[in-house]
C-alpha cells in the first residue's frame, strides 16, 4: 500500500464524518423547505404514506451520496496539492 494512501486514511475518516454531518443538515433544510416536518418519516411510521417515506429516503440518499462525493474528491485533490500524489 502506498504511503500517501496510508497517510490519507485518518483524513478520509474525519472527512467522512464531516460529510455525514453536512449532508444531514442539508437534508433537514431541504425537507423542511418542501413543506414537511423537520424530521423525515421512518419507514415504519404508519401515519405516513408510501410516497412520502420513499421520497424522503431517495432524497436523503441522493444528498448523502452527493455530499460525500464532493468532500472525498475535495480531500483527494487537496492531498495531491500538498503531497504531489493522489491518495487513491
Buried (B, 14 or more C-beta within 10 A) or exposed (E): EEEBBEBBEEBBEEBEEBBBEBBBEBBBEEBEEEEBEEEBBEEEEEEBEEEBBEBBBEBBEEBBEEBBEEBBEEBBEEBBEEEEBEBE
